[in-house]
Amino acid sequence: MTTDVTCGTKKSRGRPKVFDRAEMMDKAMMLFWQHGYEATSLAELAEATGAKAPTLYAEFTNKEGLFMAVLDRYMARFIAKHQATLFCDEKSVTQALRDYFTAVVGCFTQSDMPAGCFLINTSATVSSSAAPIVETIREKHASQEQTLLTFLQQRQLRGEIPPHSDLPVIAHFLMCIVQGMAVSAREGATREKLMEIIDTTLRLWPELVKA
């Protein structure tokens, strides 16, 4: 007598999909940059990144967590590089500022990026109910201004800026120029138009540093 024996085999699992966190955050960044924090839904983020909602929750907890991660990535990819152009001892103070502003304008007007500044674009659409987001963006703005102040303080110690110049006021003025250019870029200003603002600002430099 023969007995037919059916051997059960386990279905092999496919390889888990490789999760490219950096690529996913870059895609999310584009959405937040273009539409703002509150106008960007989790469903839109899932569609743009190719990650399902459970994956996003597992990786970032919620939309706020994803935004915070994206914000840190933006600061590392763009702001840190712009600020690095300031701290070059071989440059004059005005050349360092020109290079910094030029790098900023390049970011604001890139053809493959949303126009303007990620921080400005998102902060303009965040309501007071999203308090952690509002406070974090405020802190990032403050850190940018502090970087400008640190730069000015270093150049003052080198004798390039008069000793009694009001550096906090100058740093705040320069930060307002950056923010104004971001808004102008968002509204369609070209790179050439923004470079004219830089030229005007630097022509005013002798007056800005007067004690």
C-alpha positions in Angstrom: 0.0 0.0 0.0 1.3 3.3 -0.9 0.6 6.5 0.9 0.6 9.8 -0.7 2.4 12.3 1.5 1.9 16.0 0.8 4.8 18.0 2.1 3.7 21.4 3.3 6.2 24.2 2.5 6.2 27.6 4.1 5.7 30.4 1.8 8.9 32.4 1.7 8.7 36.0 2.6 9.9 38.6 0.2 12.7 40.9 1.2 11.4 43.8 3.3 11.2 47.0 1.3 14.2 49.2 1.9 13.0 52.4 3.7 15.0 55.4 2.5 14.4 57.8 5.3 16.3 60.7 3.8 14.6 60.4 0.4 11.2 60.3 2.1 11.9 63.4 4.2 13.1 65.3 1.1 9.7 64.5 -0.6 7.8 65.5 2.5 9.9 68.7 2.6 8.7 69.7 -0.9 5.1 69.4 0.2 5.5 71.3 3.4 7.6 74.0 1.6 5.0 74.4 -1.1 1.8 74.2 0.9 2.7 74.9 4.5 2.3 72.7 7.6 -1.4 72.7 8.2 -2.5 72.5 4.6 -0.5 69.4 4.0 -2.4 66.3 5.0 -1.0 62.9 6.1 -2.7 61.3 3.1 -0.8 63.6 0.7 2.5 62.9 2.5 1.9 59.2 2.2 1.1 59.5 -1.5 4.1 61.7 -2.2 6.6 59.7 -0.2 5.3 56.2 -1.2 5.2 55.3 2.5 1.9 54.0 4.0 0.5 55.9 7.0 1.5 53.1 9.5 5.1 53.4 8.3 5.0 57.2 8.8 3.5 56.7 12.3 6.1 54.1 13.2 9.0 56.3 12.0 7.8 59.8 13.1 4.8 59.2 15.5 2.6 61.8 13.7 2.6 64.6 11.2 4.2 67.0 13.7 7.0 64.5 14.3 7.6 64.2 10.5 7.6 68.0 10.2 10.2 68.4 13.0 12.5 65.9 11.3 12.1 67.6 8.0 12.8 71.0 9.6 16.1 69.6 11.0 17.0 68.3 7.6 16.3 71.6 5.9 18.5 73.4 8.5 21.3 70.9 7.8 20.9 70.9 4.0 20.5 74.6 3.3 20.8 76.9 6.3 24.0 75.4 7.7 25.7 75.6 4.2 24.6 79.2 3.8 25.9 80.2 7.2 29.2 78.5 6.5 29.9 81.0 3.7 30.1 83.7 6.4 32.9 82.3 8.5 35.8 82.5 6.1 38.7 84.6 7.4 40.1 85.3 3.9 37.0 87.3 2.9 36.3 90.9 3.8 33.2 91.4 5.9 31.2 92.7 3.0 32.3 89.9 0.7 31.3 87.3 3.3 27.9 89.0 3.6 27.5 89.1 -0.2 28.4 85.4 -0.5 25.9 84.6 2.2 23.1 86.6 0.7 23.9 85.2 -2.7 23.7 81.6 -1.4 20.4 82.4 0.3 18.9 83.9 -2.9 20.1 80.8 -4.8 18.0 78.7 -2.5 15.0 80.9 -2.7 14.9 80.9 -6.5 16.0 77.3 -7.4 13.9 76.0 -10.3 13.5 72.6 -8.8 12.4 73.8 -5.4 9.4 75.8 -4.2 10.1 79.5 -4.3 11.1 81.3 -1.1 12.2 80.0 2.3 10.9 76.8 3.9 10.8 78.5 7.3 9.0 81.6 6.1 6.6 79.6 3.9 5.6 77.2 6.7 5.5 79.8 9.5 3.1 82.0 7.5 0.4 79.3 7.5 0.8 77.8 11.0 -2.0 78.7 13.5 -1.4 79.4 17.1 -3.0 76.0 17.9 0.1 74.3 16.6 2.2 75.8 19.5 5.2 73.4 19.3 5.6 74.1 15.5 5.3 77.8 16.0 7.9 77.8 18.8 10.3 75.7 16.9 10.2 77.9 13.9 10.7 80.9 16.1 13.8 79.3 17.6 15.2 78.5 14.2 14.7 82.1 13.1 16.4 83.3 16.3 19.4 80.9 15.7 19.8 82.4 12.2 19.9 85.9 13.6 22.3 84.8 16.3 24.7 83.4 13.6 24.7 86.8 11.9 25.4 88.4 15.3 28.3 86.0 16.0 29.8 86.8 12.6 29.5 90.5 13.2 31.1 90.2 16.7 34.0 88.3 15.2 34.6 90.9 12.5 34.4 93.7 15.1 37.1 92.0 17.1 39.2 92.0 14.0 38.7 95.7 13.6 36.5 95.5 10.5 33.5 97.0 12.2 33.7 100.1 14.5 33.8 99.2 18.2 30.7 101.1 19.1 28.4 99.8 16.3 25.1 98.4 17.5 25.6 94.8 16.4 22.3 93.3 17.6 20.4 96.0 15.6 22.5 95.3 12.5 22.0 91.6 12.8 18.3 92.1 13.1 18.3 94.4 10.1 20.1 91.8 8.0 17.8 89.1 9.1 14.8 91.2 8.0 16.5 91.6 4.6 16.7 87.8 4.4 13.1 87.3 5.4 11.9 90.1 3.0 13.7 88.4 0.1 12.0 85.1 1.0 8.6 86.7 0.8 9.5 88.5 -2.5 10.7 85.2 -4.0 7.5 83.5 -2.9 5.6 86.2 -4.7 7.6 85.7 -7.9 10.7 87.9 -7.6 13.5 86.8 -9.8 17.1 86.1 -8.8 18.1 89.3 -10.5 15.6 91.4 -8.5 16.8 89.8 -5.3 20.4 90.5 -6.2 19.5 94.2 -6.6 18.3 94.1 -2.9 21.7 92.7 -1.9 23.5 95.4 -3.8 21.5 98.1 -2.2 22.0 96.6 1.3 25.7 96.4 0.9 25.9 100.0 -0.4 24.3 101.0 2.9 26.9 99.1 4.9 29.0 102.1 5.8 25.9 103.8 7.3 24.8 100.6 9.1 28.1 100.3 11.0 28.4 103.9 12.0 28.4 104.2 15.8 
